Amino acid sequence: MEQRAPAPRTEVNCPAWIDIGDGSPLLKCTAVNLSRTGAKLAVNPRLTLPHQFIVRFTPNGDIAMVCEVVWSREGAAGVRFTARVEPPKRPGAIK
């Protein structure tokens, strides 16, 4: 039985980046759809995702969420957002 998303999803098909948190390069993916609680990601089918990672929705990391994998199939994964990642501090930024 397929799990249903707990919140309505919006199709976005936008680039995103997976940060597995070990200092390795970011992995490109596509955010297929988004909701306030999670997303469907299109990923490289050879990629094995860890249970928890950060997905970055902008190249500079200003919009990023900690997420957990809810389901995974070849080339796609459904994730639940568990926390927002604070944007990086930049020198000279207004507080």
Residue, then its C-alpha position, 0 to 999 in steps of 0.5 A: m500500500e502506497q503512503r500518501a503525503p500528509a500535505p498537498r504537494t506542488e509540482v516544482n521540478c527544480p534543481a536541488w542538492i543533497d548534502i549527506g553531511d560528511g564533507s563530500p561534494l553536494l549531489k545534484c537532484t531534482a525536487v519533483n514536488l514539494s509540500r510544507t512537510g516533505a518532497k519527492l526527489a528525483v535522484n541518480p538511480r545508482l545513489t544510495l541515500p542515507h536515512q537522514f540528510i540535508v536537501r538544499f534548494t538554492p546553490n548557496g544553501d540559503i534554503a535547506m531542510v533536514c529530511e528523512v527518507v520515507w520511501s525510496r525507489e530506483g531514481a526517486a525518494g520521498v522525504r519528510f522535512t524534520a528541521r529547517v537549516e539556518p542560512p549561512k552567515r555572511p560577512g557584512a550581513i544585516k542582522 
